[in-house]
């Protein structure tokens, strides 16, 4: 037992063994004693607080009461058999009910004695009761009344409970683990940080998070552990950023040439917004430093990110380099290619498209032109990262909707040149500030927060099912004006068959309301062959059909300025980010556009808040903040793929102040000691080496 440490496999902890270890690994990803200690309680029962019976109500999660057991009676037979007790204090009386262990309880509970009971009050037939309360005999001579502490509650599962690993079982294991390894626990933060931020030492914080004696203990432990978690995330991200700047030389774009200027003066279809000008300037400065640029551009749907990306790529071409843009889907890659080709015309530079659908003959020509350097800009999908795609001199890479690509996929583009190309990543999903600081803390961030002049804000309304005929009437009015309409159905991942049933039933309904030959309808869903999908989309783009019925495949990549209405069916099933993306498919022309959110009459609290948020605002960043609060960071923008968000205790929705404080501390440390070579920061390097032996600070400092 004395030889055990945080890295000891969990099966060697007293009370675990092979079977419990197996279920802990599968259910909780707890492989070591250290993993177990990082499995924190999700809430606490405040056993220091007592309620009077008169104060109890069903909204309480749990309550502790001191009272006298005045009666105990067995009622009912067989399945309805139960034991009913009555507990009285000086304010009233409450029923206690048990359905199990009746014989043992009758034998051991003492009528007339005082008990401390704990449980959840429920209301039945107008009367309050507590089912299966915890019972402790009250001893007035003891200083400690009841538990008298903050009792931890751990998340468990049915499989864990079969091995007696419910919240009490997990409490016992945590206590054993702490007793076993407490003396080996090492501090991870230097003293000067602990003192400056008034943080508990690590061993003390770990004990207090699992077994706080008072709410003050819990608050102090939580503050310490949240700060540490966010601090080390920021330390890693900012170290990577520092490393990129110091170690990776970048191509120097020191001139603005003919291609850029010709586009800007003759081909630009509308004046740049101030936000676009600011971001182009930031990119020009970055690409002229001699270090590799890594920049994230955030901008709402329709804010003009693509024009900024094109101007950046032309800057590369003017300086003798090739550029490429990678999109997550063929639809979006095609859309970019068509749009950029139209903007460039025939005389500025050469541009081609590479996707899974590109023929072998076209590929051979394209590969040759790339290697010879006669092809300036390549637009494509994942096909761009194939080994056989070789550039003569790639200098600038744009990644669109970057959260859909893994780190390794992005890195493959880096390796296509001896000197890594400048990297511009774009997202139309506005990211809350705290999430951006954590997910992309190693990138410089630009925000395009203006829409082009002349764009009218989309009007959004929420209709219940009872207003469906009104919605159909509105669609007819818009179509009569020559406009087009999207009708989108949710993609229900649990049942793709059910998804198609929803779509087909909705299509039948629409075909009855909008019959041939007066109305024509396109239909697009993920199960269709690519050629059929493209054919249907093109019919809608060309205006041959007035209504497009679709699943969320049209979330990105379709640009139809004439479409003025977006109807989202079962809108309560969508996340806020997705609703905002879908709404952005309309409002791309000069006419007033509308988004109609259809829902059932019964809405959850979160569902109602999502729809109310959509009706209230078009601001993608405000929507993203609400989304973060409702869903948590793990589900937003596909960020669950990022290991950086595997947080044990910090919450980006509620811990913005701690994150800001942690990041500012890291920046200050790097300003003073860039290589972390001073003695006072040795602990930080040691901590990283303990946690991640492959992270070699000496190699990169």
C-alpha positions, 0 to 999 in steps of 0.5 A, a space after each residue: 500500500 505504501 508503494 502506491 501512487 497516482 499512476 498505479 492501476 486502479 485494480 491495485 487500490 484496496 476495495 477494487 480488484 479486477 472486476 470493479 476495475 474493469 467496470 470503472 475503466 469502461 464506464 468512467 475511463 478511470 484507469 489509475 488512482 489518479 484518474 479516480 481522484 480526478 473524478 469529482 462530485 457533480 453536486 454536494 448535499 449540505 448536511 450542515 443545514 437543517 430544515 423545519 418540517 414547515 419549510 419543506 416543499 417538493 422543489 427541494 433536491 433534498 432536505 435534512 430534518 431533526 424530529 421525533 419518530 412518533 409512530 410506525 405502521 405497516 400498511 397494505 399487502 403484497 406489492 402494496 406493502 409498505 412501512 409508514 412512519 410519522 416524524 414530528 418537530 415543533 412546526 409540524 409533521 411529515 410522513 416517512 415511507 419505506 417499500 423495502 427492508 420493512 422487517 429490519 426497519 420495524 426491528 431497529 427504528 425506535 418510536 419516541 426517539 429523535 432522528 436526523 433524517 435526510 431525503 427528498 420531499 414529495 407531494 402525494 394527494 396534497 400531503 408531503 412525504 419522504 420515501 426511503 429517507 436516510 435515518 441517523 439516531 440523534 445523540 444530543 451529547 455528540 458535538 457532531 450533529 448528523 453528518 455535519 459536512 458537505 456530502 459529495 454526490 458522484 455520477 454513477 451508472 446502472 453497471 457501476 451500481 451492480 458492483 456497489 459503485 453507487 455514490 456511497 461506494 464511490 465515496 468509499 473508494 475516494 476516501 481510500 485513494 486519498 488515504 493511500 496516496 496523500 503523502 505522495 501528492 505533489 504541488 503543480 503551481 509555484 508558490 508565487 502563483 498560489 500566493 498571488 491568487 490566494 489558492 489552496 495547496 494542491 493536496 489540501 484542495 483535492 481532499 476538500 473537493 471530495 470531502 469538504 467540511 464546510 461550503 467555504 472549503 468547497 469554494 476554496 477547493 473549486 477555485 484552486 482546481 478550476 484555476 489549475 485546469 485552465 492555467 495549464 490548458 492556456 500554458 500549453 496553447 500559448 507555448 505552442 503559439 510561441 513555438 510556432 512564431 519562434 521556430 517556424 519560419 514563414 514565407 514573407 509576402 512583402 509586396 501587394 502586386 497586380 493580381 491583388 490590385 486588379 481584383 480590388 480595383 476592378 473585380 470587387 463587386 461591393 465595397 469592403 466593410 471596415 471589418 473586412 478591411 481590418 482583417 485583410 490588414 491583419 493578414 498582410 501584416 502577419 504574412 510580412 513578418 517572416 514567421 508562419 501565420 496561424 489565424 482564425 477568422 470568425 464571421 457570421 453567415 454572409 459577413 464576407 469571409 470568402 472575399 477576405 480569403 480570396 484577397 489573402 490567396 491573391 497576396 500569396 500568388 502575387 508573391 510567387 506562391 500557390 494557395 489552396 482552400 479546403 472545405 468539408 463537403 463537395 457541396 461547399 467546395 463546389 460553391 466556393 469554386 463557382 463563387 471565386 471563379 466568378 469573382 476572378 473572371 478569366 484573366 487574374 489567375 488560374 483556379 481549379 477544383 479537386 473533389 472526390 468526383 473529379 475524373 481521373 483524366 482531370 486529376 492527371 492534368 491538375 496534378 501536373 499543373 500543380 507541380 509545374 506551378 502553372 496552377 495558382 489556386 486550388 479549391 477542394 475537399 479532403 482530396 487536397 491532403 492526399 499524398 499524390 497532391 503535390 504543390 510546386 510552392 504552396 504558400 497559403 492555406 485556407 481551411 473553411 468550417 475548420 471544426 470539421 477537420 481533425 488536427 492531423 488532417 490540417 497538419 498534412 497540408 503543412 507538410 506539403 512544403 519545406 517551409 509551412 504555408 501560412 494558415 487561415 482557418 475560417 468559421 461561420 459558427 460564431 464562437 464565444 470568447 471563452 471557447 475561442 480562448 480555449 480551443 484556439 488559444 494558440 491562434 491569432 483571432 480576427 472577427 468580421 462583425 459587420 454585414 455588407 451594406 444593403 443586407 436587411 436583417 432576417 425577420 424571425 418568427 416562431 409558429 406553433 402547429 396551430 398556425 400551419 395554415 397561416 405559414 402556408 399562406 405566407 409561403 404562397 404570398 412570397 412565391 407569388 412575388 417570385 421568391 423561393 422557399 426552403 423547408 428543412 426537416 431535422 436529421 434525427 441521428 438515432 433513426 435515419 429511417 424516421 428522418 426520411 419518414 418525417 421528410 416524406 410525410 412533410 413532402 406529401 403535405 406540401 404537395 397537397 398545398 402546393 400542387 403541380 403544375 403551378 408549383 414545383 418542389 425540389 427534395 434533397 437529403 443525405 441518403 441521395 446519390 451525389 448526382 441526384 442531390 446536385 441535380 435537385 440543388 441546381 434546379 432550385 438555384 436556377 429557379 426551376 423549382 420554388 420550394 426546396 424540401 431538405 434535411 440539414 444537408 443545406 446547412 452550408 454551401 447553398 447560396 440562392 439570393 432569390 430564396 427569401 423564406 426559411 421554414 424550419 420544421 420541428 425547430 425545437 429539435 435543433 441546436 441554436 448554432 444549427 438554427 442560426 446556420 440554417 437561417 443564414 441560407 436566406 437573407 443573401 439578396 437585397 429583398 427582406 427575408 424571413 425565418 419561420 420556426 415551426 414547433 409542437 405545442 409542448 416545449 422543454 425549458 431549453 427548447 423554448 429559450 432557444 427559439 426565443 433567442 432566435 426570434 430576439 436576435 440575429 447576432 451570432 455571437 450573442 446566440 453562441 453565448 446562449 448556446 454555450 450556457 445551454 449545451 456546454 462547450 463539448 457539443 458546440 461546433 464539433 468541439 468534442 473532438 478536441 482533447 483540450 475540452 476534456 475538462 474535469 471541473 472548469 466550465 467555460 460557460 460560467 468560469 469566464 473570469 477564472 479563464 481570463 485570470 489564468 490566461 493573463 497569468 500565463 502571458 505574464 509568465 512568458 513575457 518575463 521568462 519565455 523559455 520557463 528556464 528560471 528556477 521559480 518556474 521549474 515546477 511548471 516544466 516538471 508538472 508537464 513532464 510528469 503528465 506528458 513525458 513526450 512534451 519535451 520543454 528542453 527541445 523547444 526552449 
